Amino acid sequence: MAMRIVLTNDDGFESSNLQALFTALRAAGHDVILSAPYRNVSGSSAQLGLLSDIPRTGAPSPGGLIPAGAPGVGPTGIAPNQYYVDSSPIAALLYGIDIAAPAKWGALPDLVISGPNAGNNYGVVVVHSGTVGAAVTAINRGVPAIAVSGANDDAAAAPKLAAIVLRAITAAVDDHGKIALPSGIGLNVNIPTLDSPRTAASYRFAFTQIGCGVNLGIRFALRNGDPPAPATVGPPNDNNPGSEPNAFDGNTVTVSPIQGTFQAPPAQTAQVLTQMRGLFATAVAIINPKLINISVRGLVGAGNAAQIAGFVITGTSAKTILFRAGGPALVAFGVAGTLADPLVELYDRDNRLIATNDNWSTDATKASAIAAAAVRVGAFAWAPGSKDAALLVSLAPGPYTVVVRGVGDTTGVALIEAYDADVD
């Protein structure tokens, strides 16, 4: 289904990347309004540009399409439903969604696309990017938005860049033809340098996070072209393999969810609250959603055909983990051929056996702790006295291996579960 799209950027309305995407979106059947800055205003972040009147243009547009002395806002003359605004990217975006969209559709757009920007926006540069700033402004206005940046800035590569953007948009559309992003969430997309022999379909996508590991040397200079002042503090190290700077390469298009606020991540928020809790008159709850369980059901064979699962605990402190190897417990769910008597073994990084269990409720004290942990993490209850196996252990950071086998080399279907039992 066709979407109503407002297209903007921070490079100016004459950008070949912007015009190619406008053409591609219309060819794909979408209804598009282009509302972009008069000239290149990269690096303007979320500058409003609306605190004074927008005067007539003081110089011709960079491509020469609009003369000096023209109105500060007007049609580009390139195609219908295209407008320029001689101000910031935010001003151009707001003209598109506040003026042009209601005049054409009587409603807000279904989607805002900001870009493709010439030059990638990831790492610390995201904070300064007018491309991302426009997308964040749209998100805060309740309109889904995608910020797109590419390494190329030439007319030859622009259609291929547009084709890659269409791939990303298509993947984000639901069965009803609407962008299926959560409320208040957008995307930051970065496209690598495009090789002329390659097709748009040959580039792979990676799901990433906004990172902090790229510093392009943004420093104070008195005049444009002056050498920047020397750096005194560099950016923090980014050791996250899933961040944009670390995942980005010549074959990969990175796609990172973004939001329109400066809220710190839940884990860091909790640290601040712990430090400053005595300052606050009332208790504050921290919402910190996280993965608490992973499980796999499979056939446990004899000998080397045991079920094996590896995992890694990160961070600097120990974590309490509940492991369960269910066989008899699965019968109540209609599972046939279950493992009658599972045995669970836990090994450390040096392949040393550090814990094992056969029947989970043999030790009354341990059974009580295991049952309480199961309730806490939402695991289904086991019958006391069953031959299912479980471990409740505190583990230091590092890699571990869990092995599930049948007592007496028996075989059958088992469910292996691992829970973060520190959940509160």
N, C-alpha and C positions, 0 to 999 in steps of 0.2 A: 504494500500500500504506500501511496505517496505521503511524505511528511512535509510540513511547513517548516522551513529551515531559514534562520538568519545566519549569514556568513560574514565574518569579520576577520581582521588581523591587526598586526602592529607594524607591518612593512609598507602599508599604503595600498590604495585601491588598484594601482597599476601593476602590482606584483604578478608575475607570470604564474606563480604557484596558486595564488588566489583565483585568478581568472580561469585557470585550468580546472580547478575544483568546482567553480560555479558552473562551468560548461558540463562537467561530468555529472554533477548532481541533477541538473536539468535533464540530461540525457537519460538518467536513471528513473525519471518520472517525478522527481521531487519539485515542489513549489518553493523557489528560493528568492530571498531578498539579500542583496549584498549591501552592507553598510560598513564602510571601512575608512580609516584615516586618509587624509589628503596626501600625506607624505610619510616617510619612514619615521616612526616614533618608538622604535625598539628600546627596551630597557626602562619603560615608563611604569611598569608594574601595574598597580590599580589606581593610578592618578586619575582623578575625576575629570579635570579639564572643563568643568562646568561652573566655576565660581566667578566667571566674568562673561561678558558678551563674546560671541564668536564673530570676529571682524571679517571683512572681505580678505581674500587671499593676498598675501604680500608678495608672492612670487609665483611663476608658473608651476604647475605640478611637475614632479621629477621627470615624468614621461612626456610632458608637453601637451597633454590633452586638455588641461584647464588653464586658462591664462591668468596672469596676475590681475587683481581687482575683481575677480569673480566672487559671487556670494560664498560665505564660509561653509554653507551646506547646500548641496544640490545634486542633481543627477550626474553620473559619470559620463554619459553619452556613449558608453561602450555597448550596453544592452539595457532593455527595460528592467525595472526593479533593481537598479544599481545606484547607490548613493555614496557620496564622499562627505566627510566632516573634517574640517580643518582644525582638529583638536586631538585629544588623546584617544587611544583605543577604547576606553570606557565610554567616552562621549559618543564615539561612532556606534558602539554596540547599543547604547541606550537609545540613540536615534532609531536604530533598527527595530528594537522591541517596543518602544514607547510611541513612536510616530508612524514608521513605515508599516509595521505589522498590523496595528489596529486599522490603518487606512485600507490595507489590502485584504486582510482576513477577518477583521473585527475581533481578533483574539491574539494572545501571545503565540509565539512559535512553538512547535513541538520539540525543536532542538536548536541549539546554537553551536556552530563550529567556529572556532577561532584558529585561523591558520589556513594552510600550512605556512608556518614561519620559516624564514630562511636562516638556518642555524639552529642546532638542537638546544632544547631547554630542559636540562636535568641537573641534578646536584644542587648546589647553592644558587645557581643561576635562576632556578624556578621562582625564587622570591622576587627577582627583579623583572621578570618577563612580562611584557605587555600582553603577549599571547595568552599566557596562563592567567594574568590579571583579568582579562576580558571574560574568560571562561568562568572564573570564580565569581565575578560579578553577576553573570547570568544564573549561576547556581543559587546565589543568594536572592535572586529575584524569582526563584521557583521554576526556572527553566533548565532542563537537562543540557549539559554542555560538554564538549570535547575540545581540548586544546591539542593542536597538532603542530609538530615541528619536524623539519627535515634538513639534512645536511646540504641538499642541492638548492641552488638558486639560479636556475637556467631554464629557458623555455623548452629545451629539448627534453629535460627530465620531468617537467611539470605534469604532463598527462599520466606518467607512470606513478608519480607521487599521489596524484588524485585517485588512481585506481587502488592503491594501497589503503588510502583513507576510506574508500567505499567498502573494502573488505572489513575494516574495523567496524564501520557503521552497521553493516549487514549482520555481523555477529552480535551486536548489541540490541537488535530489533526482535521483538517477540512475535508470536503468531498473528497478532492483530496489526502488525506494521508500526508499532510504537517503540520508542527507545525504552528498554527495560532496565533502567538504572534505578537504584534505591533513591528515595527522596533526599535531596541535599548532597548527592554524590555525582561527580563527573569523572572524566578521564584525561590523563596527560599521556599523549602518544608521541613517541620519538622514532623517526625513520632514519636509517643510516644512509650513507652515500650510495646512490643507485648506479649500478654498472649498466652501461648501455646495452650489452647483449642479453641481459637477464630480463625475465618477465616479472610483473608485479606479483604473480602467484608464487614465485620461487622464494620469496622472503618469508621467514618464519616469524611468529609472534611469541613474545614471552610476557607472562603476567608478573609485574614487578611492583616495587614500592618506591616512593619518592626518597631519594638518597641524599647524602650530604658530602659525597667524596669528590666533587669536581669544583675547582676554583679557577675561573678563567682570568684571574688577575684583576678583578674590579677594584680599582684604587683611585684616590683623588688625584686629579691633574688640573692645573690652572687653566690650560687651554687644550682644546682637542688636538691630539698629536703629541703633546708633551709626554715625556716618560713618566709612568705612574710612580707615586711615592712607594718606597720599599715596604714590603709586607712585614708586619710585626707579629701577627697571629694568623696561622693557617687554619683551614677548615678542620673539623674533627675527622678522625679516621673513619672510614665506612667499611666495616668488615662483613656487612650483610651481603651474601652472594645473590640475594633476590632484589637488591636495589638497582635502580636504573643505571647508575654509572658502572656497576660491576657486570650487569647482564648485557649491556649494549655492545654490539660489535657489528661488523660489516654484513652479517646475515640476519640480524635480529631487529625487529620492531618492538620496542618496549611499550607496554600498556599499564599505566598505574592509576588506581582510583585516587581521586582527590576530593576534598570538601572545601566549603567556603568559609572556614573558620580557622582560628589559630589554636584550637584546643590541643593540648599536649596529649600524647598517647596514654592509655589507661595505666600502664605499669609505672611510667614516670610520674603521673598524677598521684598515684598511690604513695610513691616515695615522698613527694612534697607534703602530702597530707600527714603522713607519719611524722615527719619532722616538725610540722607546724600545728599539729592537732590541738595543743593547749591554747592556741590563739582563738579558736572558734567556740562560740557559745553553745552550739548544738552539734550533734554528731553528723558527719557527712558520709554518705555512702558512695563508694567508688564502683561504678559499673565497669567490669573488666571481663568482657566475654573472651573465652579461650577454649581451645580444643581440650576436652577432658577424657576422651575415650577413643580408642581405635581397636577394632576387632576383626578377626578373619575366621571363617569356618572352612574346614577342609578335612581331607582324609589323612589320618595318621597311619603311616605304614610301619612295617617292621624294620629293624636295624637302622640303616642310614636314611630311611624314608620317613623319619620323624618330622614333625612340623617344627620349623625354626623361624624365629622372628628376631630382627635386630632393631635397636633403638638407641638414641643418644640423648642424654640429659645435658642441657646447656646451662650457662649461668655460673654463679660462684657459690651457691648454697645447695644443700642436700634437698631432695624431693622425695615425698612418700608416694609410692606406686603400689597399686593393687593389681596383681596378675591373677587371672582365673583361667583354668583349663576345664571347660565343661564338657562332659560326655553324658552321664546319666541325666543331668539337668535338661538336656535337649529333648528327652523322650516326651515330656509334657507338651512340647510344641509340635509333635508329630514327625520329628526327624527320625528316619529309619537308619539302622546300621550304626548306631552311636558307639563310641569307644567306652567300654564298660568300666574301665578303671584307669583314668589318666594319671600321669606322673609329670609334674612340672619341675624344670631345672633352670636355674639362673646362673649365667657365667659372666665374668668381668672381661675387661679388654685383653687380659692375658690368658683367657680361656680357662680361668680357675672357677670351679664350682663354688659359688658363695651362698646358695640357698636352694633348698629342694622341698617338695611336699608331695605326699601321695593322697591321703584323705584329709580334706580341709578341716573337718570338725573333730578330729581325734584329740587335739589339745583344746580344752574348753576355753582357756584364756585367749589363745590366738583366734579361735573360732568366733568369740564374741567381738574381737577387734575387727576381724574380716567382715562379719555381718554388719557391723556398724558402718564400716567404710563403704560397703556395698549400698547401704541406704543413702549415705551422704552423696555418693556420685550418681545415684539413680540406676544402679544395676538391678536386674531382676533377682528375686530371692531364690536361694537354694534350700533344699530340704536338709535339716540337720541329720547327720549320719550318712549322707550320700557319699559316693566314692569319687566325686568331683575333687579337683585339686586347686589350691590357691596359695598365694604368697602376698603378704603385706610387708613391704620392706622400705627402709629409708636408704636412698642411694645418693652418693656423691656424684657431681657432674662427671660425665664420661660415657663411653660406648658400652653397651651390654647386649647379651644374647639370651633369649628365652627358648628353651627346647621343650616340646611336649611329645611324650611317647607313651605307649601303653605298657602297664605293668605286665611282666612276663612276655614282652614282645607281642602283645595283642594289638589288633588293628581296629580301626573304626573312625567314624566322623566325630570331630571335636571342634569346639568353639574356643579360640584363644582370645582373651580380652586383656587390655592394659588400660588402667584408669589413673589419672592424676588425682590422687586421694588428698591432696592439699586444698582442693576446692572448698571454699567456705560459703 
